[in-house]
């Protein structure tokens, strides 16, 4: 499949495909008639990249994770550490948003309470 076909079929932005190619992780991508050709292994890797992107990994983190992933099973502990780090960051974001909501609800409560007094 060409880059354009992959982008359209799997809804992967061209910028991510360009990035994937620039990382030289796509050893199975071949250039045929001046167009990159992606195979099933590339699609699988791109799916993982999109998942990492969707869960909040930065480009550098994705690159690091993918290098480890391609290095094989011996890197499971390192990959798990990266996932745990992202999970903790997500929990911190959730707790911060919960505090914001609590403050917002308090302000709403104060306005509603004041409105009832004035009737």
C-alpha positions in Angstrom: 0.0 0.0 0.0 1.2 3.5 -0.7 1.4 6.2 2.0 -1.8 7.9 0.7 -3.7 4.5 0.7 -2.6 3.8 4.3 -3.5 7.3 5.4 -7.0 7.1 3.8 -7.8 3.5 4.8 -6.6 3.6 8.4 -7.1 7.3 9.1 -3.4 7.9 9.9 -2.2 11.4 9.3 0.5 11.8 6.6 2.6 13.6 9.2 2.7 10.4 11.3 3.6 8.3 8.3 6.4 10.8 7.5 7.6 10.5 11.1 7.5 6.7 11.0 9.6 6.7 7.8 12.1 9.2 9.2 12.7 7.1 12.3 13.9 4.2 10.1 11.7 1.8 12.0 10.0 0.7 8.8 12.6 -1.8 7.7 9.9 -3.6 5.7 8.8 -0.4 3.8 10.2 -0.5 0.4 10.3 2.1 -2.3 8.7 0.9 -5.6 8.4 3.3 -8.5 9.3 6.2 -6.2 6.4 5.5 -3.7 6.8 3.9 -0.3 5.0 0.6 0.0 3.7 -0.5 3.4 3.0 -4.1 4.4 1.0 -5.7 7.2 3.9 -5.4 9.7 4.1 -1.7 9.0 0.3 -1.4 9.6 0.7 -3.3 12.9 3.5 -0.9 14.0 1.5 2.1 12.9 -1.5 0.9 14.9 0.7 0.7 18.0 2.1 4.2 17.2 -1.4 5.6 16.9 -2.4 4.0 20.2 0.6 5.5 21.9 -0.2 8.8 20.4 -3.8 8.6 21.5 -2.9 7.8 25.1 -0.7 10.9 25.3 2.8 9.8 24.5 5.0 12.6 23.1 6.8 11.9 19.8 10.1 11.2 21.6 8.4 8.8 23.9 6.8 7.0 21.0 10.2 6.7 19.3 11.8 5.3 22.4 8.9 2.8 22.9 9.0 1.7 19.3 12.8 1.1 19.4 12.3 -1.0 22.5 9.3 -2.8 20.9 11.4 -3.7 17.8 14.3 -4.8 20.0 12.1 -7.7 21.2 10.8 -9.4 24.3 13.8 -8.6 26.4 12.6 -5.0 26.6 9.2 -5.8 28.2 10.3 -4.3 31.6 11.4 -1.1 30.0 8.3 -0.8 27.9 6.1 -1.4 31.0 8.0 1.3 32.8 7.2 3.8 30.0 3.5 2.8 30.2 3.5 3.1 33.9 5.0 6.5 33.7 2.3 7.6 31.2 -0.4 6.1 33.5 0.8 8.0 36.5 0.9 11.2 34.4 -2.7 10.5 33.3 -3.8 9.9 36.9 -2.2 13.3 37.9 -4.2 15.0 35.2 -7.4 13.3 36.3 -6.9 14.4 39.9 -6.1 17.9 38.8 -9.4 18.0 36.8 -11.3 16.6 39.8 -10.0 19.5 41.9 -11.0 21.9 39.3 -14.5 20.5 39.1 -14.8 20.6 42.9 -13.9 24.3 42.9 -16.2 25.0 40.0 -19.1 23.2 41.8 -18.4 25.2 45.0 -18.6 28.5 43.1 -21.8 27.3 41.4 -23.2 26.3 44.8 -22.3 29.8 46.3 -24.2 31.5 43.4 -27.2 29.3 43.7 -27.3 29.7 47.5 -27.1 33.4 47.2 -29.8 33.4 44.5 -32.2 31.5 46.8 -31.6 34.0 49.7 -32.5 36.9 47.5 -35.4 34.9 46.1 
